[in-house]
């Protein structure tokens, strides 16, 4: 294995999670008696450029041609995208003469806000089923994997983009340098690139090991992202810390010829990374200890609940949840089932652990003693949706960053932020938000 950014062979082990199936390969009933392929899931850090990465053992085509993830199922994520679009329009003075292009645009969760603002846009989404959902709500979408050749064709047809958005895709590309050049090809020479990606600082400091799975090929600090973008002549000029996915960075980059000096925020985040030890290989060694602690805490909790005769079920079936379930060896004896708002997953089973997935209404029917939330990064939103389980004495448990229970009393509602109150208001229409699922 060579580093996919600098070609170095000096890759040091950070965390070996064993061999697991791809996290989005949910099983149908008739697949339960068939062999299930598994692949090593081993995180390493390049000792030369400090890019965190796993081997590219599966291709994007295997994962994303037919995809189970529809972004619009999270109310808070749709709201996050709306706020981003509103702010970007103001920041960049976008108007009806501008062009916004999003790579990996999913089901139109973000670009629908661009359409609503009357700004021309185009989504590039490789998943056939997800891209079709975007077109149904009026978001122009091309079904394709973004590479340099395709980027040149899009630029020739639509012109250069004033803003290219690449949210939660920069980790998903094994050809990192080629994809970065493709992003640059889409951009105008005075254009902007905005990237959101999970911050490796949070991965390391908070032990968020479940964000490691096969479709995430690399994990970024601002330092390693700067180095990756520089391979295509792009410079990071600003960075924002955002709360999504357990703590992400929003990078703002421009072609080097027009880029200003990095902002004070860039220097501050780089300072924090350095202070955490992430600008040297040795700073990554403690993740294994954190992962083992989470596994032991969660298994002790589930075994104690079983011994007490409590019924424990899950909420959500995200990719991160499948890393957690497989690493901990949790199966239906400890987690009877899980539920999800995405009908695409209903009637299927989690990869590797074979836990059945039902609609969310199953929780209200069964009234379990404990609900274990697998998408822990959406704690405020999901606590708002499930606070009523307190009516029958149910507990709501989150596994990370440490095992903890949610407060389900009325006082909990009183301390929610304005954004979370908005989620509460939207949750009544939650089940209708994914009507485009296949």
N, C-alpha and C positions, 0 to 999 in steps of 0.2 A: 504494500500500500504506500502510495506517495501522497503528499499533501496536495489537495486539489487547487490550492491557491499559489504555492511557491515551488511545488514539485520536490520538496525536501522528503527524505526518507526517515528523518528524525521525528518520529511520532511516539509520544509517551502515553501510556495507558492512564486514563482518568477514572473510568467506571465501566465494568463489564457486567451487563445486565443479563447475560446468558443468551440463549437462542429463543426467539419469540416469533409468532406469525406477524405479518404486516397488520398494523393496528386498525385499518379500515376494511379488512377482508371479513366482514360479518358473514356468518354461515347460515345457509338455508337448512331447513329440516332434512332434506335429502342429502346434505353434505356431512351430516354428523358421523356417519360410519365410514367416511372416506379419509385417506391420509391428508394431513394438513401441513403444508410446507412451513418450516421455520428457518430463520436466518439469525446469525449472530448480531447482537446489539451491543457494540463495544465502542464507547466514547474515548477518543484520544485527542491530545493537543499537539500541534506542531511546535517543536521546540525552536524553530526559526522564525516563523511569522505569527505564531500563537493563535492560529485558527483552530477552534474546537470542531471536531468532525467525526463522523462514523463512515465506515466503508460504504460505497454505493453498490449494494447487493441487489437492490430491486430498481427497476427503471421507472421514471415518471409515467410512462405509458401503462405500466401494470397497475399503478395506483389511481391515476387521474382520468383515464378514458371514461370510466363509469364511476362516479364518486358518491360517497354517502353523506358528505358534509354540505349542508346548505346554511350559509351564514345568517340568513334572515330569521332563523329560529331563535336567535338571541335578541330580545328586545333592546338590551343595553348595548349590544354590538351595533345594531342598526342606528341607535341614537348616537353612538360614538362616531360612526361614519358621517352622519348628518352634520354633527358639530365640526368635524374635520373639513367637510366640503364648504360649509359656510365660512370658516376661517380662511381656507385656502383661496376662496374667491376674493376675499378682502385683501389678503396678503399679497396676492399676485395680480390683482386687478383683472381677473378673468371676466370675459363678457361674451356676447354672441359671436364675436369674431375669433374667439380662442378655440383651442382644441385640447381636451383632456383624454388621455389614453390610460386605461388601467390594465396591467398585466395580472392574470389570475383573478378575474373580476367576479368569479363565483356566480351567484344568482342575481346579481344586480343590486345587492344590498347597499353599495356606495354610489354607483353611477346613477341610480334612480334619483338621487338628490341633485346630481349635476343636470340630468334631464329636466327636472322640475324647475331648475334655475334658468333654463333656456340656453344652456351652453352646450355646443356640440361635443360629443364624446363617443368613445368606442371602447368596448370591453374585449379583451382577449382571454378566452377561457377554454382550457383543453378538455374539460369534462362535458361530454355530449348532453347528458341529462341536466346538468346544472346550468349550462349555457342556454339550453332551451327555456328554462324557467325565467332567465333574465330577459330573453326576447319577448316572452309572453307579457311582461310588464312594461314593454316599450324601451328597453335598454339595448341599443345596437351592440351586437356581440358577434365576434368571429370565433369559431371553434377551431382552436389550433394550439400547439405548444409553441411558445415564443422562442425563436432563435434568430440569428442574424439575418438569414435569408428572408424569413417571414417579416421581420422588422423592416427590411428594405422595401418589401412589397407594400406594407401598410403605409409607410412614409410616402411612397410614390402615389398611392391612391388617395390618401387623406391629407397629406402634408405633414410637416413636423409638428410635434405636440408642444404646447406651451407648458403643460404639466403632465408628467408621467407618474402614475401611482403604482407602487409595488408593495402592497400591504400583505404581510404574512405569506410571502412567496420566496423571498430571498434565501430562506433556509431550505427550500424544496427543490433546488436545482443542483444536480451533480456536476454539470458543466458550468461552474461558477464564473469563470472568465468569459466564456462565450455568451452566457446569459447577460452578464454585465455589459458587454459590447452591444448586445441587442437592445438593452435599455437605452444606451447612449444613441443608438441609431434612430430610435423613435423620437428623440428629443430635438427641439430646435436648438440652434447654436447658442441662443441666449435663454434656453428653457430651464425648467426645474424638474428635479426628480425627488419624490417623497417615498421613503421606504419605512414601513413599520415592521419590526422583527423583535422577537423575544430577546431580552437583554441577558447576556451570559452572567452579568453581575448578580442578577436575581437568582438565576439558576444555581450559582455557586453559593451565594450567601444564605439563601433560604432553602437550599437542598431540593430544588424543584426538578428532581431527576425524571419525573414522569413526562416532562416535555421532550424527552429523548425517545424518538421512534423512527422507524425506517424511512419515512418520507421526509424527515428533517435531516438533511445531510450535513448541515453545519450550523453553528451557534456563535453569535457575534458579541464581541465587545465593540465599543466605538472604535477602538484602535484597529482591530482586525477588519471592521467594515471599511474604515478609511483605506486600508491597504487593498482590499478587494476592489473598491470603486476606482482607485487610482489606476488599476490595470486597463481601464477604458477611458482614461483621461478625465475622470470626474473627481471633484473635491467636495468634501463635507464642509458646509458653511454654517450649519446650525444643527442642534439636536434638542429634542424634547423628550422628557421622561413621561410616559403615559402608563396608566394602570392596567391596560388590557393584557390578557394572557399571563397574569401574575407579575406583570412589570415588563414593559417593552420600551424600546427606543424608537423615536420617529426621527429619521435622518433626513435632512434637507441637503441636496447636493446639486451642483451645477458644473458645466464644462469648465475645465481649469482656466481657459482663456478669459472667462467672465466672472469667475468666482471671487468673492471677497475673502478676506482672511477669516479663519474660523472664529465663531462668536465666543463670548465668555462662557456660554453654556457648554460648548464643546470642550473647552479647557477644563471646566469644572468636573464634567463627567469623566474625562480622561484622568483627572487627579483622583477621583473616587475609585476608579478601576485600579489605578496603580497602588493606592493605599490598601486595597483588598488583595493585592498580590497578583492580579490578573495580567500584569505586563511582564510576567516571568513564568516559566513552566511550572515551577514549584508551587505556585499559588492555587493550582487546581487539584491538589492531592487529597483534600479533605472531603470531596463529594461522596466518595464511597462510604465513609463513616456516616454521613448524613442520611444516605439512602438506607443503610442498614438500620439506623435508628427508627426511621419512619416505618419500615417493614415490621420490625419487632413490636412497636407500639400498636400498630393497626391489627396485627395478628393476635396479640394479647387481648385487645378489646373485643374482637370478633369471637374468639374462643370463650372468653368470659360471658359474652352475651348468649352464646349457644348453651353454655353450662347452666345459665339462669333461665333457659327456656324462652328467651326472647327471639322474635322473628326480625331479621335484618334484611332489608332490601336496598337496592341502589337507586339513585336518580342520575340519569344521563348515561350515555354510552359514547363518550368522546375518545379520540385517539389516545390522549394522555391517560384516560382511565384504563385502557387496555394494557398500557405499559405497567401501570400500578398493579393491576390484577394478576398479570402474568409473573411479574417479579416477586410478588408476595405469595403466589400460589393459591389465590382465592378462587374457590369454585362454588357451585350451588349449595354445598353443605353449609357454607358460611354466609353466602349472599344468595338468597333464594332466587331473586331475579332483579333486573333493573328496568327502569322505564325511560322513555325518551320522547320528546315532542316531535321527532322526525318520523313520519309514517314509513319512510324508506327502510327503517331499521326494525319495524314491528314484525314479530314472528320470526326474527332471526336470532342468532346467538353470537355472543362475543367471541372473537378469535382466541383460540388457545384454551380459554377457561370455560367455554360453552355455557355461559350464563344466559338464560332466555331474556329477551327484550320485549316489553309490552308498552302500550300507550300509558300516558301519565295518569289516566283515570283509574288505573289498577290500584294505585296507592290509596285512594279514597274508598275503594271497595273493600280492600283487605285490612286497612288500618293497622299497618305493621308497628312494632314497637320502636324500631330504629330505621331511619333513612340515611344511608351513607351517600353523600354527594360526590360524584366523581369529577365533574367539572368545577373544582373548588375555586377556580379563578373567577367564577360568576357568583360569589357568595352572596353579595347584597341582593342581586336579582332573584336568585333561587330561594333565599330565605324569605323574601317578600312573597314569592309564589306559594311557599309551603308552610308558612307560619301557622296555618290552620290545623296542622297535625297536632298541635298542642292541645286541641280540644279533646282528643282521646288519649292524651299522655304520651304522644310520640316524641322521640328525640331526633334532632337533625344534626348529623355529624359530618365534619369536614376533615379529611386526612392530612392536609398540608396547609401551611408550612409545618405545623405541628398538629397532632390530633386534637380537635376541639369541637365543642358543641355550639350551635347557634342559639342566641337568645330569642325566644319566640313570644315574649310578652308584649303588651301594648307599648311598654317603654322602648322596645326595640324600634318600633315605627317612628317614635318621636325623635330619635337621634339620626335618622337617615338623612343623607345629603339631598339637595334639590334634585340631583341627577337620579338618585335612587327613588325619590318620590315620583319622578316621571315614569320610572319603570313600574312602580305600583299602579299608576294610572293606566299604563299600557297593558298590563298583564291580563286584564279581562278579555282582551282579544288575542291572547297568546296562541290559541290553537288554530286560528285562522291565518297566522302569518306565514305558514309553510305550505300554502295550498298548491304550490308548484312542485312539490316533491313527487318523485316517481317511485 
